[in-house]
Amino acid sequence: MPKKINITINGKKYKADSGQSILDVARANDIYITTLCHHPDLKIQGSCRLCNVEIKGKNGLHTSCSTEVSDGMKITTDSPNIKRARKINLELIFSEHCEECSDCIYYQNCTIRNYAKKYKVKINKFTDRKKHHPVHKFGPALEFDSSKCIDCGLCIEACHKVGVDFLEYKKKGKFFEVMPSDKKDKDCIYCGQCLTHCPVGAFEGVGEFEGVDKHLLNTKKTVVFQFAPSIRSTIGEEFGMPPGSVVTGQLIAAIRALGIKHVFDVSVGADVTTIEEATELIDRIQNKGEMPMFTSCCPGWVKFAEFYHPELLPNLTTVRSPQIIMGGLIKTFWAQKMGLKAKDITVVSIMPCVAKKYEIKRPEMKINGIYPVDQVLTTRELSHLIRKNKIDFKNLKPEKLDSSLGIPTGAGVIYGASGGVMESALRTAAKMITGKRLPRIEFKQVRGMEGFKEAKIKIKGNTVSVGVVNGISNARKIIEELKKQPNKYDYIEVMSCFGGCIGGGGQPVPVNDEIRQKRAAGLYTVDTNKKIRLADDSPIVKEIYDEFLADHKNVHNVCHTGFMKKKKEVFPKK
């Protein structure tokens, strides 16, 4: 147990734990201290110098984020000297940051701009020294505008914590600046955690906020919007609602208010993914296929495996991700029902993940030469589109989904949280093996924000050993473990982003573990309240299999794919 000590902040006494930082104690006691380079997910940076405080008996100013408290310490968090220093530091930070506020991901809630108002900062006091710095494009998913970067180091630390280390400091003239690695053995996996941890919007999705409404203007095609499982418990944050608020009905209504007639839930595609994945898992176990089987619905994880560990590709399930399966069903099964041709349909996905922009461009996803999904908008981009069209999201009357592609099960909805894919597949696999629905279908052992969870699931006398990973750094650990114990696991779920899709690079910012937990809780509440909670119990899924997926050729074309070793992708600078 940490030792309890006494400190004084702004003349008031407080109890604190030894080892805590001044900032930790201040926040625990609702004492506001200005910060920019501090993020609870990551190691202390201490680079922005905005959290400076005074300590009695010690000369100068001290960063509260990196200074540990000591017994009897007397701290001042706000004084004329502190305010003057913060103002100067902010002016210097703005000299590194080229403003482009109108299309920034923080436009609605910009910390640095709010600080400028509070401290009466002259934003243009110093010349922007980075105005000619390039924009680095990372595939079709991410852009890094180095003219906006303040070199706080949070993106580097996030990339390291994820387990990729693609971003690094390089010396440029007199300064060290954030740059993408030019090493042949380093490549971006497009997870977007750099984006969600950057405090000044230097990272964004490709095309974010630019031309997001181009498909709304194309009246020659039938435009279909589909939204991912996690969006229902995250998009409300963009409109001032508490994290975890489940707003499925308002989300559907908002998309319709944009002029989109056809709105589908990708969770139905997740139900199909579940059935195919459970079937493949059972087949691999019974017929001694490549084990363990890894999930493949996270495109960041797939990119990592293809570039860093191609030896694992036979272990990845061949089942496509829910958005690709759903897009494929829309352009085949649904198109036939509607009397439409695939080429005359535009499918737009609302996704929690910038890597999904990359996934839809993979050539192996094509069905009869046509991509299942035409465009991906992030949660933030859809929110921007809703605001741009002056739609009052919070006060919209909830609407229901199109009945033609049905209502998802609870199993499809929980895909948005770490462990959700695993739990969904286990529910169906258990039913396939036993021939009946288990009395308890929750597998809570695989839930939670922990970076790695493992469990042994007993089904009809058999034990299935499973692992659930979020963050590639944890995937690296399990890959090393498998070299020593190749038979330790039967089934492993991997998600690149912290917490799974609810913490994806396309989700509202800022984000931390507390917010992720609330978002996940919203999805599990939906699952609990659903009448149908197993993928294979869904009436629409049964109809799809009876009428369309009974043909093995259709199953192969719409539901399965392949993977290949990838070389480092090189893209020109802007």
C-alpha positions as CSV (number, residue, x, y, z in Angstrom):
1,M,0.0,0.0,0.0
2,P,1.3,3.5,-0.9
3,K,2.3,5.7,2.1
4,K,-0.2,8.5,2.8
5,I,1.3,11.9,3.0
6,N,0.1,15.5,3.5
7,I,0.5,18.2,1.0
8,T,-0.9,21.7,0.5
9,I,-2.3,23.0,-2.8
10,N,-3.3,26.7,-3.1
11,G,-3.4,27.0,0.7
12,K,-5.6,24.0,1.3
13,K,-4.5,20.7,2.8
14,Y,-4.9,17.3,1.0
15,K,-4.0,13.7,1.5
16,A,-2.0,12.0,-1.2
17,D,-0.3,8.8,-1.9
18,S,3.5,8.7,-2.1
19,G,4.6,8.3,-5.8
20,Q,1.6,10.3,-7.2
21,S,2.4,13.2,-9.4
22,I,1.2,16.7,-8.5
23,L,-1.1,16.6,-11.5
24,D,-2.6,13.3,-10.3
25,V,-3.4,14.7,-6.9
26,A,-4.8,17.9,-8.3
27,R,-7.2,16.1,-10.7
28,A,-8.3,13.7,-8.0
29,N,-9.4,16.7,-6.0
30,D,-11.0,18.7,-8.9
31,I,-8.2,21.2,-9.0
32,Y,-7.7,22.4,-12.6
33,I,-4.2,22.5,-14.1
34,T,-3.6,23.3,-17.8
35,T,-2.2,20.4,-19.8
36,L,-1.6,19.5,-23.4
37,C,0.9,16.7,-23.7
38,H,-0.5,14.6,-20.9
39,H,-2.7,11.6,-21.8
40,P,-3.8,9.0,-19.2
41,D,-3.1,6.2,-21.7
42,L,0.5,7.0,-22.1
43,K,3.8,7.7,-20.3
44,I,4.5,11.2,-19.1
45,Q,6.1,13.4,-21.8
46,G,6.6,16.7,-19.9
47,S,7.2,18.5,-23.2
48,C,4.5,21.2,-23.4
49,R,5.4,22.9,-20.1
50,L,1.8,24.2,-19.7
51,C,1.2,22.3,-16.4
52,N,3.9,24.2,-14.6
53,V,3.4,24.9,-10.9
54,E,5.4,26.6,-8.1
55,I,6.7,24.7,-5.1
56,K,7.6,26.5,-1.9
57,G,11.3,26.3,-1.2
58,K,12.2,25.3,-4.7
59,N,13.3,27.8,-7.4
60,G,11.6,28.1,-10.7
61,L,8.6,26.3,-12.2
62,H,8.0,22.6,-12.2
63,T,6.0,20.4,-14.5
64,S,3.1,18.9,-12.4
65,C,2.8,15.9,-14.6
66,S,6.3,14.7,-13.9
67,T,6.9,15.9,-10.3
68,E,6.1,13.5,-7.5
69,V,4.5,14.8,-4.3
70,S,6.4,14.7,-1.0
71,D,5.3,15.0,2.5
72,G,4.7,18.7,3.5
73,M,5.0,20.0,-0.1
74,K,3.3,23.3,-0.6
75,I,2.1,23.9,-4.2
76,T,0.7,26.9,-6.1
77,T,-1.1,26.1,-9.3
78,D,-2.0,29.6,-10.5
79,S,0.0,32.8,-10.0
80,P,1.1,35.8,-12.1
81,N,4.4,34.1,-12.8
82,I,2.7,30.8,-13.8
83,K,0.2,32.6,-16.1
84,R,3.0,34.5,-17.8
85,A,5.0,31.3,-18.4
86,R,2.0,29.5,-19.8
87,K,1.2,32.4,-22.1
88,I,4.8,32.4,-23.5
89,N,4.8,28.6,-23.8
90,L,1.5,28.7,-25.7
91,E,2.8,31.4,-28.1
92,L,5.8,29.2,-28.8
93,I,3.6,26.1,-29.3
94,F,1.5,28.1,-31.8
95,S,4.7,29.0,-33.7
96,E,5.0,25.2,-34.4
97,H,1.3,24.7,-35.3
98,C,-0.1,25.9,-38.6
99,E,-3.8,26.5,-37.9
100,E,-6.4,24.9,-40.2
101,C,-9.3,25.0,-37.8
102,S,-12.3,24.6,-40.1
103,D,-11.5,20.9,-41.0
104,C,-9.8,19.8,-37.9
105,I,-11.0,16.9,-35.8
106,Y,-11.0,19.1,-32.7
107,Y,-13.0,21.9,-34.3
108,Q,-15.8,21.4,-31.8
109,N,-13.6,21.0,-28.8
110,C,-10.1,22.5,-29.3
111,T,-8.1,22.5,-26.1
112,I,-5.3,24.6,-27.5
113,R,-7.7,27.2,-28.9
114,N,-9.5,27.4,-25.6
115,Y,-6.2,27.9,-23.8
116,A,-5.4,30.8,-26.2
117,K,-8.6,32.5,-25.2
118,K,-8.1,31.9,-21.5
119,Y,-4.5,33.3,-21.4
120,K,-5.1,36.0,-24.1
121,V,-2.5,34.5,-26.3
122,K,-1.6,36.3,-29.6
123,I,-1.6,33.2,-31.8
124,N,0.4,34.8,-34.6
125,K,3.0,36.5,-32.4
126,F,5.7,34.3,-33.8
127,T,6.1,33.2,-37.5
128,D,5.0,29.6,-38.2
129,R,8.3,27.9,-38.5
130,K,6.7,24.8,-40.0
131,K,4.5,26.4,-42.7
132,H,6.4,24.6,-45.5
133,H,6.5,21.2,-43.8
134,P,5.0,18.3,-45.8
135,V,1.9,16.2,-45.3
136,H,2.8,12.5,-45.0
137,K,0.2,10.1,-46.4
138,F,0.0,6.6,-44.8
139,G,-1.8,4.5,-47.4
140,P,-5.4,5.3,-48.2
141,A,-6.2,5.6,-44.4
142,L,-4.1,8.3,-42.6
143,E,-2.5,11.6,-43.2
144,F,0.1,13.4,-40.9
145,D,0.3,17.1,-41.5
146,S,3.7,17.9,-40.0
147,S,3.1,21.6,-40.2
148,K,0.5,21.2,-37.4
149,C,2.7,19.0,-35.2
150,I,4.0,20.5,-31.9
151,D,6.4,17.6,-31.3
152,C,4.9,16.7,-28.0
153,G,5.7,13.0,-28.6
154,L,2.3,11.6,-27.7
155,C,1.9,10.0,-31.2
156,I,5.3,8.3,-30.9
157,E,4.4,7.0,-27.5
158,A,1.0,5.8,-28.7
159,C,2.6,4.0,-31.7
160,H,5.1,2.4,-29.3
161,K,2.3,1.3,-26.9
162,V,0.3,-0.2,-29.8
163,G,3.5,-2.1,-30.7
164,V,4.4,-0.8,-34.1
165,D,7.0,2.0,-33.6
166,F,6.5,3.4,-37.0
167,L,6.7,7.0,-35.8
168,E,9.9,8.3,-34.4
169,Y,11.9,11.5,-33.7
170,K,14.5,12.5,-36.3
171,K,16.8,15.5,-36.2
172,K,15.9,18.2,-38.8
173,G,18.3,21.1,-38.7
174,K,18.5,22.3,-35.0
175,F,15.3,20.5,-34.0
176,F,14.1,16.9,-33.4
177,E,10.8,16.4,-35.2
178,V,8.2,13.6,-35.5
179,M,8.6,11.6,-38.7
180,P,7.5,8.3,-40.1
181,S,10.2,5.6,-40.2
182,D,12.0,5.1,-43.5
183,K,13.3,1.7,-42.3
184,K,12.3,-1.2,-44.6
185,D,11.2,-3.3,-41.6
186,K,8.8,-0.6,-40.3
187,D,5.4,0.1,-41.8
188,C,2.1,1.8,-40.6
189,I,-0.8,-0.5,-39.9
190,Y,-3.3,2.3,-40.1
191,C,-4.8,1.8,-36.6
192,G,-5.1,5.5,-36.0
193,Q,-4.0,5.6,-32.4
194,C,-1.6,8.4,-33.3
195,L,-4.7,10.3,-34.3
196,T,-6.7,9.7,-31.2
197,H,-3.8,10.7,-29.0
198,C,-2.6,13.8,-30.9
199,P,-3.8,16.9,-29.0
200,V,-3.6,19.3,-31.9
201,G,-5.2,17.5,-34.9
202,A,-1.9,16.9,-36.8
203,F,-3.3,13.5,-37.8
204,E,-6.6,12.8,-39.7
205,G,-8.2,10.2,-41.8
206,V,-7.6,10.5,-45.6
207,G,-10.2,12.8,-47.0
208,E,-11.6,13.6,-43.6
209,F,-14.2,16.4,-43.8
210,E,-13.3,16.9,-47.5
211,G,-15.9,15.7,-50.0
212,V,-17.7,13.6,-47.4
213,D,-21.0,14.4,-49.0
214,K,-20.0,13.6,-52.6
215,H,-22.2,10.5,-52.7
216,L,-25.3,12.4,-51.5
217,L,-25.1,14.5,-54.7
218,N,-25.0,11.5,-57.0
219,T,-28.7,10.9,-57.8
220,K,-27.9,8.4,-60.6
221,K,-27.1,5.7,-58.0
222,T,-28.9,4.0,-55.2
223,V,-27.0,5.1,-52.1
224,V,-27.0,2.9,-49.1
225,F,-25.5,3.8,-45.7
226,Q,-24.4,1.1,-43.2
227,F,-23.1,1.7,-39.7
228,A,-20.7,-0.4,-37.6
229,P,-21.8,-2.0,-34.2
230,S,-19.9,0.4,-32.0
231,I,-21.2,3.7,-33.6
232,R,-24.4,3.5,-31.7
233,S,-22.6,4.0,-28.3
234,T,-20.0,6.6,-29.5
235,I,-21.5,9.1,-31.9
236,G,-23.6,10.8,-29.2
237,E,-20.4,12.2,-27.7
238,E,-20.1,14.4,-30.8
239,F,-23.3,16.1,-29.8
240,G,-22.7,16.6,-26.1
241,M,-24.2,13.3,-24.9
242,P,-22.5,11.1,-22.2
243,P,-20.1,8.4,-23.4
244,G,-21.9,5.1,-23.8
245,S,-25.2,6.7,-24.7
246,V,-27.0,4.2,-27.0
247,V,-28.5,6.3,-29.9
248,T,-29.3,3.8,-32.6
249,G,-32.7,5.3,-33.4
250,Q,-31.3,8.9,-33.6
251,L,-28.4,7.7,-35.7
252,I,-30.8,6.1,-38.2
253,A,-33.0,9.2,-38.2
254,A,-30.0,11.5,-38.8
255,I,-28.8,9.5,-41.8
256,R,-32.3,9.5,-43.3
257,A,-32.4,13.3,-42.6
258,L,-29.4,13.6,-44.9
259,G,-31.6,12.2,-47.7
260,I,-30.5,8.6,-47.5
261,K,-33.4,6.2,-47.9
262,H,-31.7,2.9,-47.2
263,V,-29.9,2.4,-43.8
264,F,-28.6,-0.9,-42.6
265,D,-26.8,-2.1,-39.5
266,V,-23.4,-3.8,-40.1
267,S,-24.2,-5.9,-37.0
268,V,-26.3,-8.1,-39.3
269,G,-23.1,-8.7,-41.3
270,A,-21.4,-9.5,-38.0
271,D,-24.0,-12.2,-37.4
272,V,-23.0,-13.8,-40.7
273,T,-19.3,-13.4,-39.8
274,T,-20.0,-15.1,-36.6
275,I,-21.6,-18.1,-38.2
276,E,-18.9,-18.5,-40.8
277,E,-16.1,-18.1,-38.2
278,A,-17.7,-20.5,-35.7
279,T,-18.0,-23.0,-38.6
280,E,-14.4,-22.6,-39.6
281,L,-13.2,-22.9,-36.0
282,I,-15.0,-26.2,-35.5
283,D,-13.7,-27.5,-38.8
284,R,-10.1,-26.6,-37.9
285,I,-10.4,-28.3,-34.5
286,Q,-12.0,-31.4,-35.9
287,N,-9.9,-31.8,-39.0
288,K,-6.6,-30.7,-37.5
289,G,-6.3,-27.5,-39.5
290,E,-3.8,-24.7,-38.8
291,M,-4.1,-23.7,-35.2
292,P,-4.7,-21.5,-33.3
293,M,-7.2,-19.7,-35.5
294,F,-6.9,-15.9,-35.3
295,T,-9.7,-13.5,-36.1
296,S,-9.2,-11.3,-39.2
297,C,-12.0,-8.6,-38.9
298,C,-9.5,-5.9,-37.8
299,P,-7.7,-4.5,-40.8
300,G,-4.9,-3.1,-38.7
301,W,-4.1,-6.5,-37.3
302,V,-4.3,-8.1,-40.8
303,K,-1.9,-5.4,-42.1
304,F,0.4,-6.2,-39.2
305,A,0.3,-9.9,-39.8
306,E,0.9,-9.5,-43.6
307,F,3.9,-7.2,-43.1
308,Y,5.5,-8.3,-39.8
309,H,4.5,-11.9,-39.4
310,P,3.4,-13.5,-42.8
311,E,4.1,-16.9,-41.3
312,L,0.8,-16.5,-39.4
313,L,-1.3,-15.9,-42.5
314,P,-2.5,-19.6,-42.6
315,N,-3.8,-19.1,-39.1
316,L,-6.0,-16.2,-39.9
317,T,-9.7,-17.0,-40.4
318,T,-10.6,-16.5,-44.1
319,V,-13.9,-15.0,-43.1
320,R,-14.4,-11.3,-44.2
321,S,-15.1,-8.5,-41.8
322,P,-18.7,-7.6,-41.1
323,Q,-18.6,-4.4,-43.2
324,I,-17.3,-6.2,-46.2
325,I,-19.8,-9.1,-45.8
326,M,-22.6,-6.6,-45.3
327,G,-21.5,-4.6,-48.3
328,G,-21.3,-7.8,-50.4
329,L,-24.8,-8.9,-49.3
330,I,-26.2,-5.4,-50.2
331,K,-24.7,-5.7,-53.7
332,T,-25.9,-9.3,-54.3
333,F,-28.7,-10.6,-52.1
334,W,-30.4,-7.3,-51.5
335,A,-29.8,-6.0,-55.0
336,Q,-31.5,-9.1,-56.4
337,K,-34.5,-8.5,-54.2
338,M,-34.7,-4.8,-55.2
339,G,-34.1,-5.5,-58.9
340,L,-30.9,-3.5,-58.9
341,K,-27.5,-4.1,-60.4
342,A,-24.4,-4.0,-58.2
343,K,-22.7,-1.3,-60.3
344,D,-25.7,1.0,-59.7
345,I,-25.4,0.8,-55.9
346,T,-23.1,2.9,-53.8
347,V,-22.4,1.6,-50.3
348,V,-21.1,4.0,-47.7
349,S,-19.9,2.6,-44.3
350,I,-19.8,4.5,-41.1
351,M,-16.8,3.0,-39.3
352,P,-15.0,3.5,-36.0
353,C,-11.7,2.9,-37.7
354,V,-9.5,4.7,-40.3
355,A,-8.0,1.4,-41.3
356,K,-11.4,0.5,-42.8
357,K,-10.6,3.1,-45.5
358,Y,-7.7,0.8,-46.4
359,E,-9.7,-2.4,-46.1
360,I,-12.3,-1.5,-48.7
361,K,-9.5,-0.9,-51.3
362,R,-8.0,-4.4,-50.9
363,P,-8.4,-6.0,-54.4
364,E,-9.1,-9.4,-53.0
365,M,-12.4,-8.0,-51.5
366,K,-13.9,-7.6,-55.0
367,I,-17.0,-9.6,-55.9
368,N,-17.3,-10.1,-59.7
369,G,-14.9,-7.2,-60.2
370,I,-16.8,-4.8,-57.9
371,Y,-15.8,-3.6,-54.5
372,P,-18.5,-4.3,-51.8
373,V,-18.0,-0.9,-50.1
374,D,-17.4,2.3,-52.0
375,Q,-16.6,4.8,-49.2
376,V,-15.8,4.8,-45.5
377,L,-16.8,7.7,-43.3
378,T,-15.5,7.8,-39.7
379,T,-17.8,8.5,-36.8
380,R,-16.4,12.0,-36.8
381,E,-17.0,12.5,-40.5
382,L,-20.7,11.5,-40.2
383,S,-21.0,13.9,-37.2
384,H,-19.5,16.7,-39.4
385,L,-22.0,15.9,-42.1
386,I,-24.9,16.0,-39.6
387,R,-23.8,19.4,-38.3
388,K,-23.1,20.7,-41.7
389,N,-26.7,20.0,-42.6
390,K,-27.9,21.6,-39.4
391,I,-29.6,18.4,-38.1
392,D,-30.5,18.6,-34.4
393,F,-29.2,15.1,-33.5
394,K,-30.1,15.1,-29.8
395,N,-33.7,15.9,-30.4
396,L,-34.3,13.7,-33.4
397,K,-37.2,11.2,-33.1
398,P,-35.7,7.7,-33.2
399,E,-36.3,5.7,-36.3
400,K,-36.0,2.0,-37.1
401,L,-33.8,0.1,-39.6
402,D,-34.8,-1.1,-43.0
403,S,-36.7,-4.4,-42.5
404,S,-35.3,-5.8,-45.8
405,L,-31.9,-6.7,-44.2
406,G,-33.3,-7.2,-40.8
407,I,-32.5,-6.5,-37.2
408,P,-29.2,-7.6,-35.7
409,T,-28.8,-9.9,-32.7
410,G,-27.1,-9.0,-29.5
411,A,-24.2,-11.1,-30.7
412,G,-23.6,-8.8,-33.7
413,V,-23.7,-5.6,-31.6
414,I,-21.0,-6.6,-29.1
415,Y,-18.4,-6.9,-32.0
416,G,-17.6,-3.3,-31.1
417,A,-15.9,-4.1,-27.8
418,S,-12.7,-6.1,-27.2
419,G,-13.8,-9.8,-26.8
420,G,-17.0,-9.3,-28.6
421,V,-16.0,-11.2,-31.8
422,M,-14.8,-14.1,-29.6
423,E,-17.9,-14.2,-27.4
424,S,-20.2,-14.0,-30.4
425,A,-18.5,-16.9,-32.1
426,L,-18.3,-19.0,-29.0
427,R,-22.1,-18.6,-28.4
428,T,-22.7,-20.0,-31.9
429,A,-19.9,-22.6,-31.8
430,A,-21.2,-24.0,-28.5
431,K,-24.7,-24.4,-30.0
432,M,-23.3,-26.0,-33.2
433,I,-21.3,-28.5,-31.0
434,T,-24.0,-29.3,-28.5
435,G,-27.0,-29.1,-30.7
436,K,-28.7,-26.8,-28.3
437,R,-28.6,-23.3,-26.9
438,L,-26.5,-23.1,-23.7
439,P,-28.4,-22.0,-20.5
440,R,-25.8,-19.2,-20.0
441,I,-24.6,-17.6,-23.2
442,E,-22.4,-14.8,-21.7
443,F,-18.7,-15.4,-21.8
444,K,-17.7,-12.6,-19.4
445,Q,-14.1,-14.1,-19.1
446,V,-13.3,-12.4,-22.5
447,R,-14.7,-9.0,-21.7
448,G,-12.9,-5.9,-20.4
449,M,-10.3,-3.3,-21.2
450,E,-7.3,-5.5,-20.3
451,G,-4.7,-5.7,-23.1
452,F,-4.7,-9.5,-22.9
453,K,-7.4,-11.9,-21.5
454,E,-7.4,-15.7,-21.6
455,A,-9.9,-18.3,-20.7
456,K,-10.7,-22.0,-21.0
457,I,-14.2,-22.6,-22.2
458,K,-15.8,-26.0,-21.6
459,I,-18.3,-27.2,-24.2
460,K,-19.7,-30.7,-24.1
461,G,-16.7,-32.1,-22.3
462,N,-14.2,-30.3,-24.5
463,T,-12.1,-27.4,-23.5
464,V,-11.5,-24.6,-25.9
465,S,-8.5,-22.4,-24.9
466,V,-9.0,-18.8,-26.1
467,G,-7.1,-15.5,-25.9
468,V,-8.3,-11.9,-26.5
469,V,-5.9,-9.2,-27.4
470,N,-6.2,-5.5,-27.9
471,G,-3.1,-3.5,-28.9
472,I,-0.5,-5.1,-31.2
473,S,2.1,-5.0,-28.4
474,N,0.0,-7.7,-26.7
475,A,-0.3,-9.6,-30.0
476,R,3.5,-9.6,-30.2
477,K,3.7,-11.2,-26.7
478,I,1.2,-13.9,-27.6
479,I,3.1,-14.6,-30.9
480,E,6.3,-15.1,-28.9
481,E,4.4,-17.3,-26.4
482,L,3.1,-19.5,-29.3
483,K,6.7,-20.2,-30.4
484,K,7.3,-21.9,-27.1
485,Q,3.8,-23.4,-26.7
486,P,2.2,-23.7,-30.2
487,N,-0.8,-25.7,-28.8
488,K,-1.6,-23.4,-25.9
489,Y,-4.6,-21.7,-27.7
490,D,-7.3,-22.8,-30.1
491,Y,-8.8,-19.4,-30.9
492,I,-7.4,-15.8,-30.6
493,E,-9.1,-12.5,-31.1
494,V,-6.8,-9.5,-32.0
495,M,-7.9,-5.9,-32.2
496,S,-5.3,-3.2,-32.9
497,C,-7.0,-0.4,-31.0
498,F,-7.2,-0.1,-27.2
499,G,-10.5,-1.5,-26.1
500,G,-11.4,-2.7,-29.5
501,C,-13.5,-0.8,-32.1
502,I,-15.0,1.5,-29.4
503,G,-11.4,3.0,-29.1
504,G,-10.8,3.1,-32.9
505,G,-9.0,5.8,-34.8
506,G,-12.3,7.1,-36.3
507,Q,-14.1,7.6,-33.0
508,P,-14.8,10.8,-31.2
509,V,-11.9,12.4,-29.4
510,P,-10.6,12.8,-26.7
511,V,-10.7,9.2,-25.4
512,N,-9.4,7.3,-22.4
513,D,-10.1,4.0,-20.6
514,E,-13.0,5.4,-18.6
515,I,-14.7,6.6,-21.8
516,R,-13.9,3.2,-23.6
517,Q,-15.5,1.3,-20.7
518,K,-18.7,3.3,-20.9
519,R,-18.9,2.8,-24.6
520,A,-18.4,-0.9,-24.2
521,A,-21.0,-1.0,-21.4
522,G,-23.5,0.6,-23.8
523,L,-23.1,-2.2,-26.3
524,Y,-23.4,-5.0,-23.7
525,T,-26.6,-3.3,-22.5
526,V,-28.0,-3.5,-26.0
527,D,-27.1,-7.2,-26.1
528,T,-28.7,-7.9,-22.7
529,N,-31.9,-6.3,-23.8
530,K,-32.1,-8.1,-27.1
531,K,-34.7,-10.9,-27.5
532,I,-32.4,-12.7,-30.0
533,R,-28.7,-12.9,-28.8
534,L,-27.3,-15.7,-31.0
535,A,-26.3,-15.0,-34.6
536,D,-27.8,-18.2,-35.9
537,D,-31.2,-17.5,-34.2
538,S,-31.7,-14.4,-36.4
539,P,-34.7,-14.7,-38.8
540,I,-33.0,-12.6,-41.5
541,V,-29.7,-14.5,-41.2
542,K,-31.7,-17.8,-41.7
543,E,-33.4,-16.2,-44.7
544,I,-30.1,-15.1,-46.2
545,Y,-28.6,-18.6,-45.8
546,D,-31.8,-20.3,-47.1
547,E,-32.2,-18.1,-50.2
548,F,-28.6,-17.1,-51.0
549,L,-25.8,-18.6,-49.0
550,A,-27.1,-22.1,-49.5
551,D,-25.0,-21.8,-52.7
552,H,-21.4,-22.5,-51.7
553,K,-20.1,-20.3,-54.5
554,N,-22.0,-17.3,-53.0
555,V,-20.6,-18.1,-49.6
556,H,-17.0,-18.2,-51.0
557,N,-17.5,-14.9,-53.0
558,V,-19.3,-12.9,-50.3
559,C,-18.0,-14.3,-47.0
560,H,-14.4,-15.4,-47.5
561,T,-11.1,-13.9,-48.6
562,G,-7.3,-14.5,-48.6
563,F,-4.1,-12.8,-47.4
564,M,-0.6,-12.3,-48.7
565,K,2.8,-11.1,-47.5
566,K,3.1,-7.3,-47.9
567,K,6.0,-5.0,-48.7
568,K,6.4,-1.6,-47.1
569,E,4.0,0.8,-48.8
570,V,5.6,4.0,-50.1
571,F,3.4,7.1,-50.7
572,P,4.5,10.6,-51.9
573,K,4.5,13.6,-49.6
574,K,2.1,16.5,-50.4
